[in-house]
Amino acid sequence: MTTVLGSLEQVLLMAPGPSPVAPNVLKAMGIPTLGHMDPDCFKLMDALQEQLRAVCKTRNAVTFPISGTGSAGMEACFVNLVEPGDAVLIVTNGVFCSRMVEVASRLGAAVDTVECPWGTPIRPEAVEAQLRRKHYKLLAVVHAETSTGVNNPVAALGALVKGSDTLFLVDSVAGLGGVDVRVDEWGIDAFYSGSQKCLSTPPGLAPASFSDAAMDAMAKRRTKVPNWYLDVALIRNYWEGSPRVYHHTAPINMYYGLHQALDNLLTEGLEASFARHQAMHQRLVEGLGALGFSLYVKEGAAPQVNLFVPPAGVDANALRLRLRQEHKIEVAGGLGALAGKVVRVGVMGEGARPEPIDRLLAAVKACL
Ligand code: PLP
């Protein structure tokens, strides 16, 4: 029997996730698998938790990667904090906050939305007005909207509910590692990200963190968490219990990879990583600008997620296909209302370096 593995092409990943994975991360993932109750596995888990607290800027005890992609992080936050009938406010200005609405609604939450225009950052005043009208158990926002290329003002939104009993839930699947995230300072109670974006690890883990207030809310639930696999109290017993209690078999090779990727990030330094993402965003915007492309977002543009409107006569989807076929480079198309109108380019993790940006610029030029 032969596999297809040898025929898979090597593609430069310049979509907004997954991003290129550093060779030392791929190497780490090839370390022989350990059992999930092995003392060395526990040592690795302790180290991972410390790294995640540093990257998320939090002292939250309950900080660990959920097994699954970013969407598992989203499900875990909502399923643990929301019970039927709970009032939840979700601010929407893109595809991923709309997914939050779907997830919370399926749990029976009474969901209200503050709808903000796509492509511009959320206006905190609009959210503040709604919070004055009604009391909510939970306020949820997406930090980096991957569908529009906007970074939302999480600190200002958190300030609206700080000191109140409204919990603050933040999705930074596309932000963590590439732009600043301050879980404690910004008053975030429930937080999740994804391994495959600015953390440059393959998809499969959703780093998450929960404040004491969030854990307290879970402890006071009237009903059982309706999803056993994502029940944070049970998972916590595995990450922190004394003794640790088996919950599900740890995806240990993913832990190896994330551990190495977080070490790469912390060795570089968070501020240096943010500055690198900003500088590479600038390099891309200038390079594509010279070829007639304009940035879709005029205010609050995320350095790590870039949407470009092609020059007249250039079809966004045709360009995307040619980049993949002729140059072995992946960029993404528009989502939702932006389908066919833009190309989305990630400047994420290992993709936020001069060599991949310049390779993409040369390829786009060749396609025009
Ligand atoms: N939230 C945001 C902002 C995202 O960009 C994504 C994925 O692109 C998700 C959630 C879902 O993550 P995943 O596709 O890893 O499940």
Residues whose N, C-alpha, C, O or C-beta is under 5 A from the ligand:
A	BS01	PLP	P16 T69 G70 S71 A72 F96 A144 T146 D171 V173 A174 G194
